Amino acid sequence: MPTVEINIPDQIEMQIAQLVEQGEFVSREEAVEQLLSSGIRAYKTSGPSDEEEEGVGFENEGGMMGHDDEYVF
């Protein structure tokens, strides 16, 4: 398994330690692995949809072909 080094705020470290102390996880390493996995799954299910991605980059360009008030076909 690859090893990753990250810096996290003290508050998050304290929350992870508390979860381990409460018995939610066996170790700090298990807690970090499970929490990262859960976060990635949540991100994938709540990330931008295909429809939202199609419009990226066009919000400030005005109409098609650079016209502000009309669309040119």
Buried (B, 14 or more C-beta within 10 A) or exposed (E): EEEEEEEEEEEEEEBBEEBBEEEEBEEEEEBBBEBEEEEEEEEEEEEEEEEEEEEEEEEEEEEEEEEEEEEEE
